[in-house]
Amino acid sequence: MAGVYLDHNATTPLAERVRAAMLPWLGERWGNPSSIHRFGQAAAAAVEEAREQVARLVGANPLEVVFCGSGTEANNAVIWSAARRSGFRGHFVIAALEHPSVHAAAAAVAELGCAVTTVPPAPDGVIEPERLLASLRPESVLVALQLANNEVGTVQPVGAVAAGCRERGVPLLCDAVQAVGKIAVDREALGADYLVLAGHKFHGPVGAAALVVRGDTPFLPWLVGGAQERRRRASTTNVAAVVGLGAAAAVAHGELPARAARLAALRDRCEEGLGAIPGVRIHARTAPRLPNTCHVAFPGLIGQELMIRLDLAGYAVSTGSACASGAVEPSPLLLAMGIARDEALASIRISFGLTNRPAEVDAFLPELAAAVAALRAGTTP
């Protein structure tokens, strides 16, 4: 497909080595891993190899890895498990910058009797551990704090929060979907009781994710009706997708430091060039961030209009705004950071990936400057 893709936080293209690992399981190899004949056992062996590859990437025990269909499914499973175990009387502490799958699941269990406290980040987009821990109550059953934010890219102090949660006997859900494959993630060092990752964020397939459940941490299955995943997630295993997830994990494990440095170089090159555009504001620039993410505002514009104009010029970027009933609404995260509504609406996200090259950044910057100038002048494409 023609064009330059700068929206890798939304999804990433499938790596060739991952595609090669999956192809046999989409053709000449098949079998249900739950079957005891040779076809089934070959599939089961492939799944277990993938489980070991995923565990190695995040510093976990393979027995702790539960394969599932998406990060959204994993987040929902953990929240509903905690709510059910509390008899729908438990209290949840949720960071304001969590993925919508966490907020929506928390809202759903709140309708059934649970209590939810939402903790906003500081103006730099980072949660203050003391403020989050101060929200805990005797009846708290779960804390949710993502490792890296999908919009502004801020990396959160999960380790400090996890230590405080452990002292208080409250498990921690860490959505690491945006972090895994971009930065080093060690479940043990983080101290997370539940850790979530998804293959399509680091050049694996869509439809393959993993929930890592620490040791004997309580967990009630979300899907029931089969013995798969040690009875923690019933459903016939998507062998090809799981093999792809494992392959993506193996590739990332082998090249992570070089990958992070390469992505950071692209982001820094872009942000240096952005300084030539009048009025530009880069959000969370001084905070710990993912190496590939740049979230920037162009005051006076509408980010969605800028995104469309760039798309017409051949460049794919993103915006955290959502269109509802014909009206563009600003990103809730940016508002939670204390960013003014107009500035939030004027923002776009640029996220780099392994397929990008420095020459693409150099070509993108003048196109972006021209699009900003044209919108400020009120001209049409």
N, C-alpha and C positions, 0 to 999 in steps of 0.2 A: 504494500500500500504506500502510495506516495505521501510525502510529508515528513516532518520531524516531530517525533513523539517526546513530549516533555511532561508527561503525566504518569510517571512510574509509581507514584504512591497510590494511584487508583488500581493499576494492575501492571504486570510486566510481561513482555513477550516470552514465550517458552524457549528455553535454551536448547541448542541442538543436542547436547549430550543428554539432556532430560528427555527430549523427543525420542532419541535413539533407544533409551532404556524402556520407554513406554511402548514403542511400536510392536514388539513381539506379543505383548499382552492385548493388543488390539487386532491381532490377526492369528498367527499360527500357534500361539500359546493361549490356553484358556483353562478354566477350571474354577470351581467354587472352593475357596480355602477351607470351608467347613467340611468338605467331603474327604473321605478317608482313602479313596483310590489314588493312583499315581498322579492323575491330572490335578486333583484337589490338593494333594500334598506338595506338588511343585508350586502351585499358586500360594499355598501357605508359607513355603520357604521364602518366596519373593517378598511377601508381606512382612515377614519377620526380619529380613535383611533391611527393608526400608525402616522398620521400627528402630533397629540399631543405629541406622544412619541419622535419623532424626534425633534420637537420644544423645548421640555423640555431639551433634551441633549445639545443643543447649545444655550439656552437662547433666543429663538425667540418666536414670536407670531405664533400660528398654521396657521393663515391666510397668513403668509408670505412664507410658505413652498410649493414649487412646486416639485412634484415628477417627475422624469425623468429616463432615462434608464442607464445613466452612468455619471461620472464626465466629461468625454470628451464632451458629449452632452451639459451639463450645461455650461462648459467653452465656447464652440462654440456659444451657444445661447446668452450669454452675450456680447461677442465680436461682433457678427453680429448685435445684437440689437443696440449697440453703433455706429457701422459703418453706419447702415441704417439711424439712427436718425440724423447723421451728413451729410447725403447726400454723403457719402464716401469721405469726405474732412476733417475728424477729425484726431487728433493726439493721438496715443497710447503710453504709457510708460510701458514697459514690463521688469520685472526682468529677467536676463539671466538664472536664475535657475528654471524658470517655467517649468511645464510639457509640453511635445511636443504638446499636444492639444491646449495650449495657443499660443505657437510659430507658429504652423501651421495655426491656424485661423487668427492670426495677419498678417502673410505673405500673406494669401489669400485676406484679405481686403486691404492690401497695393497694391496688383496688380490692385485693382479697384480704387485707388486714395488716400487712407489713408496714413498717415505718421506714422512710428513706430520707437521709440527710445528704444534700449535695454541697460539696466544698469547692469554692471557686479557686482558680490559680492566682498567683501574684501577677502583677502587670507584665512580667516577662514570660508568662505562660508556663511557669513551673509551680507545682503544688508545694506549699510549705508543710513539711512533715508534722510539725507541732500543731498546726491548725487542724490538719486532718485527724490526728490522733486525739485531739481534744474533743472531737465530735463523737467519739465512741461512748457507748452506754453499757450498762450491765447486760442488756438484752441484745447487744449487737451480735450478728451472726456472720457478717461478711463485709470486707472492705474491697473496693475495686479501684485499682490505680494502674493505668496503662504504663508501659515502659517508654513508648515514644508516640507523640501525637501525630496524627495523619495530616493535619492542616499546616501547623506552623513548625512541626518537626521537633519540638522541645522534648528532651530526654528527662524523665522524672526520677526523683530520689526513691526508687522502689526499695532499695536495700534498707534505708533508714526507716521507712514506713513499715516494712515487713518485720524488722526487729521490734518495733513498738507494738505491732499487732501480736507478735508471738508472746511478748511479755503479758499481754492482756488476754491471751487465749482466743483470739479472733483470727480466722483464716483470711488470707489475702488472695484475691484474683488479680493476676497481672496479664492484661491483654498486650502481648508482645508482637502482634501481627505486623506492625510497621517497623519493628526493630530487627527482627530475626532476618539474617542474610545481609544486613547493612552494617550492623555493629556487633561486637562480641556480646553474646547473651549466655550467661551461666546461671542456670536455675538455682544451683546451690548457693552461689554467691549472692544472688538476689534475695533468696529466702522466701520466694513465692510458694504458696501452697497449691495454686492452680496457675498454670502458664499456658497461653494460647498462641498458636502460630498458624499461618496459612501459606500454602505453597505459591499461590499466584502473585504474592508480593515479592518473591525473590527468584523469579524465573522458573517456577514450577507450574503445574497445571491448576486451573480453576477446578474447584470441587474436591480438593484434598487439603485437609487441615489436621491439626493435632491438638489435643488437650493433654497436658502433662499434669497428672495428679500426684502430688508428693506422698510417697510411702503409704501410710494407712489413713491419710486425710479422708474424712467422711465424704461420700459422694453417692447420691441416688441417681440412677440412670434416667436420662430424659427420654430415650427411646427403649422400649422393652419388646420382648417377643422372640428373642434369640440369645444364644450364648456367645455371640461375637464379642471381641475386645474384652475378654474375661468378664462378660455380662455387664459391661459398663456402657455399651452402645450397641443395641441390636440393629442389624441390617446387613444384608449381603455385602461383602467388601468389594469396593470398586478397585480391583487389583491394579489396573493400568494407572489410575490416578495416584494410588498409594505408592506404587513403584516410582512414579514421577516425582512425588514429594520427597521420597527417600533420595533419589538421584540429585535433586536440587539441593537437598541438605548436604550431601556428600561434596558437591561442587563448591558450595558456599564455605564449608568447613576448610577446604583445602586452599582457598584463596581470599579469605576474609580480610586480613590486614591490607593487602594490595587493593582489594575492591573498595574498601572504605576510603583509602587515600585517593584513588582515582575519582570517586564520586565527589569527594570534598574539593578536589582541584577544579572540577567542572562548576560546582556551586560557587566557589570563591571567584572564579573567572567571571561568572555571570554577575555576581553582586558588585564586583569592582566596576564592571561596565554600566550597571544600573545607576551609579552615581552621576552619570552624565545627563540623566533625565531629570528635569526640574521637579522639585517637590516630592520625589520618591521617598517612601518610608518602608524600611525592611523590618518586619515584626520579629521580635524575640532574637534579634541578632547577637545580643550579648549573653544569651542563655546557652546552656549545653543543648546542642541540636543534632539531628540526624545529618550525616555528611552530604546528603543529596537534596535537601529540601530548602527552598527559598520561598517565603511568603511575603508578598510586597503589596503596598497600597499606592495608588495614584490618585491623591485627593482631587475631588471635582469630577471624577469619572464614575461609571458603573462598571464594576469588574466583569459582569456577565457580558456586557457589550464589547468590552476589550477582548474577552475570551473568544467571542464569535468572530471579531475582526481578525484576530490572530489565526483562527482556524481557517478563514478564507485565504489567508496568506500562506497556509501550509504548516502552521505550528500548533500543536495540541497542548494546551495548558488547562488548568482547572480553577474553579472558584468554590468557596465553601458556602456560597449563597444557594438558596433553594427557591424555585418558583412555585408559588401556591396561589391558586385562584387568580392568576394573572398578575400577582404582585411579587416582586423580588424581595426576599427577606434576608437580612444579614446573618452571617454565621453566629450561632449561639456561643461558640467558643470565644470568638473575638470580643463579643459583648461581655462575656464573663471575665475577660482580661482587662476590661475597662476601656476598650477601644470604642471611640464614638461611632454611632450608627453609620454616619456618612462615610467614615474611613473604612469601616468594615465592608460596606457595600462596594467600595472602590478597590477591593483587594483581589489578587489572583495568587494561585500557588503554582510554582515551577518546581517540578521534581524530576531529577535526573536518574538515568539508569545505565546499565552496562553497554547498551547499544549506542549511547550518545558519544560524540567526539567533540574536541575543542573547536573545530571548524564550525560545527553546528551552533555552538554558543556564539561564536563571532558573527555568524550570519543572522542569528535570532535577534541580537541586541539592536541593530539598526531598524529591523522590522518592528520591534516593540516600540522603539522611540517614535517611529513614523506613525504607528497606530495610535499612540497616546496623543501625539500632536494633532492628528486628524480628528480625533474625538473631541479634543479641547477646542478645536476650530469649528466643530459642528459639521464637518463634511461627511458624506456618505461613501461607502466603499465603491 
